[in-house]
Amino acid sequence: MEPSEFYTMVRQQADLESNDEAETAAKAVLETLSERLAPGEAEEIAGELPNELAGTVGTEDASEEFGPEEFIARLEKRAGVDEEFATRATRATTHALEEAVGEAFVDAREQFPAEYDELFASAADTQ
């Protein structure tokens, strides 16, 4: 999947105004995800993404354990957005990520406890 396709998917899912806004949101979500993933899982995801997106996924640091509230708080700070925007962006980006890397994200998703299920639900699932 080309980066522009990824950003378009995020823009449409999150109901954003532009692909530039989607790019900013997606990169912030990917960076935050990589803080929570074990390095091997982050590396697997990065290996499946185009270089422009793969560079956003940190693969060397040890994973941190934090819940969905902290995930959203980090995303709010990183992207300079509010909670509602951060939640929409996370749902849209994780949906696009699953489409882009398939099984690599499914495997990585297993590292997250059930309390993340609602946050990682696609926009279609929450309507």
C-alpha atoms as one frame of an Amber mdcrd trajectory, in Angstrom:
protein
   0.000   0.000   0.000   1.346   3.411  -0.955   1.499   6.103   1.733  -1.093
   8.206  -0.104  -3.526   5.261  -0.055  -2.902   4.791   3.661  -3.526   8.487
   4.381  -6.663   8.495   2.237  -8.011   5.534   4.183  -7.274   7.291   7.491
  -8.833  10.540   6.217 -12.018   8.785   5.137 -12.350   6.615   8.257 -11.682
   9.503  10.660 -13.676  12.019   8.612 -10.722  14.390   8.330 -10.476  17.330
   5.953  -7.245  16.510   4.129  -4.597  13.875   3.595  -2.112  16.230   5.286
  -4.231  16.121   8.441  -4.491  12.331   8.077  -0.710  12.035   7.652  -0.057
  13.986  10.848  -2.599  11.906  12.755  -1.425   8.562  11.357   2.232   9.220
  12.097   1.391  10.245  15.659  -0.672   7.067  16.160   2.081   4.870  14.699
   4.676   6.475  16.945   2.475   5.979  20.001   1.728   2.376  19.031   5.422
   1.647  18.701   5.984   2.837  22.295   3.555   0.147  23.475   4.755  -2.715
  21.230   7.621  -5.080  21.869  10.538  -4.201  19.552  10.134  -7.402  17.504
   6.468  -6.684  16.813   7.184  -3.047  15.927   9.962  -4.192  13.606   7.626
  -6.666  11.892   5.041  -3.932  11.280   7.678  -1.461  10.076   8.982  -4.078
   7.640   5.548  -4.324   6.022   5.042  -0.565   5.610   6.384   1.796   2.937
   9.566   3.581   4.069   7.757   6.877   4.676   5.532   5.194   7.256   8.018
   2.617   8.527  10.324   5.366   9.761   7.604   6.475  12.162   7.526   3.102
  13.897  10.243   2.974  16.544  11.750  -0.511  16.716  14.598  -0.259  19.201
  13.178   0.846  22.538  11.654  -1.558  25.033   7.882  -1.472  25.161   6.073
   0.502  27.833   2.892  -0.676  29.477   0.144   1.918  29.541  -3.614   1.847
  29.124  -5.847   3.376  26.465  -6.317   6.608  28.437  -2.556   7.172  28.458
  -2.399   6.179  24.786  -4.902   8.916  23.930  -3.165  11.434  26.224   0.156
  10.804  24.464  -1.502  11.155  21.084  -3.219  14.399  22.118   0.130  15.849
  23.163   2.071  14.488  20.189  -0.407  15.650  17.537  -1.809  18.673  19.368
  -5.394  17.406  19.138  -8.304  16.833  21.496  -9.514  13.516  22.880 -12.298
  13.029  20.330  -9.934  13.650  17.402  -7.278  11.360  18.928  -9.814   8.562
  19.337 -11.075   8.879  15.744  -7.504   9.022  14.447  -6.517   5.916  16.405
  -9.480   3.912  15.140  -8.878   4.993  11.563  -5.126   4.420  11.664  -5.337
   0.987  13.263  -7.944  -0.004  10.670  -5.687   1.209   7.850  -2.726  -0.510
   9.484  -4.548  -3.822   9.587  -5.429  -3.398   5.907  -1.812  -2.514   5.051
   0.110  -5.133   7.034  -2.540  -7.757   7.781  -1.304 -10.534  10.027   1.592
  -8.450  11.386  -0.896  -6.083  13.048  -3.154  -8.930  14.161  -0.140 -10.477
  15.921   0.888  -7.144  17.430  -2.677  -6.462  18.571  -2.436  -9.501  20.857
  -0.012  -7.518  23.065  -2.793  -5.119  24.007  -5.233  -6.042  26.781  -8.979
  -6.152  26.185  -9.330  -2.607  27.521  -7.982  -1.449  24.115 -10.736  -3.192
  22.120 -13.023  -0.166  21.966 -10.172   2.165  21.044  -9.023  -0.113  18.224
 -12.532  -0.701  16.852 -12.933   0.659  13.342 -15.199   3.643  12.767 -17.731
   1.346  11.104 -17.829  -0.866  14.209 -18.717   2.043  16.490 -21.667   3.419
  14.533
